[in-house]
């Protein structure tokens, strides 16, 4: 990707101002980048207005006024619409030369849409799904697992390091999304495990708030224990840090991925089933960690 000098003079675009996109926009502006943004619900612009980000009327306008565009949306259908729907990137014609997909999308969609984007607009694609949550996004402390051509990745790596403390190229295009599926398998299974440990703690008469204190630094310690378990224990779900619909979508991707590999993984099967049960009980817009409520009847 010669011809692109990625410094603070690079014009960036960002489509998607949700729980993760908004703090990323604020972080990029704080780092001195010119930034043009768009979101399906325009009222979300209020979350970043004071940062100095510029609002675009549609994704095509973002593409037209950017050198590199980040996308942070919910799944395959959303990113396809942003790229090729009415007023999508393809409608802009000339514009950005690189798309960086921060979303969690499928490897299959990544390969298909990236091919179309390069054919129609001559732009490269790097899949760069992330992990960490809104607070790390705001502080530039995300973890990014990337896939793409090494030269394309090398061109955008400085930009990714503006929002992430850990950036790894995992392989060719789609490898980032495959790695994110594995990440979500670990996270999703641990959401269910933390809910069950909390239930067991209460049933055994152990103070649940002392468990992460006691286990800190031991082999059972983890970010999940210190962050998600404590959130469950405190019933701290408002405002949401993630959404049940998102975790459930990711676990469906895990299920599909495992099936396609021809594997039988019963532990993951249980996690997928339990989380789906909670989501389909009308909880899709609740905080992802609130799945612990699925077990309240056990101890209630």
C-alpha positions, 0 to 999 in steps of 0.5 A: 500500500504505497502512497499512504503516509499514515500519520495525523494528516491521514483522513479517517472515517468511522461508520458505527457509533455504538458501545465500541465505536463511540469511544474509538471515535473519541480516542482517534480525535484525541490522537489528532486524527481528522475524523468523519463519522456516520451511524444508522441512528443519527442521534448517536452523533451526540456521543462524539459531537464534542470531540470535533468529529465531522458528521456525514449524511451517509456511508458514501460521504464518509468514504468520499472524504477519507483515506482509511475507513474503520467500520464498527457495526453489528454483523454481516448484514450491516457491513454489507449494507454499509459497503454496497447498500443504498448510499453505501461506500460503493456509491461514492466511487473514488475515495478511501483506499483502505477499509479496516473492519473492527466489527465481528463478522464472519470469515466468509462474508469478509472474503466475499465483501473484500473481493467485491470492494477491491473489484469495484473500488480498488480498495484493500480490506483488513479484518481487525476485530477487537476485544476489550470493551468500551473503557479500554477502547477509550484509553487505547488499550484494546486487543486487535486480531487482524487478517489481511495482506501483510503490506495492507496490514503494515500500512494500517498498523500505526492506526490500529496502535492508536486504539489498541495496546495489542495488535497481531496479524494472525494470517491472511484475510479472514484470519482475524475473524476466525481468531475472534470466533475463538476469542468469543468462544472463551468469553461466551463460555466464561460468561456462563461459567461465571454465572454458575460459579456465582450461583454456587457461591451463594448456595454454599453460603460463601460471600460472593464478593470475596471470591475474586479477592481471594483468587486474585493472582492464583491460577483461577484468576482472570480478567473475566473473574475480576470484571464480569463475575464482579459485575454479575455479583453486584448486579451492575448492568445499567448502562450496558457495557455489551448487549446480550444480542451481540454475545448471542450472535457471536456464540451462534458464530462459534456454533457454526464454526465448530460445526464446519470444522467437524468437531464435537465440543460439548462444553461450548455446546452447553454455553451456546444453548444456555446463552441462547435460552437467555437471549430468546427470553426477551433479554436481547438488549440487556447487558451481556453479563446479566445472563447470571439472572438465568440462574436466579431461580436456582437460588431464589 
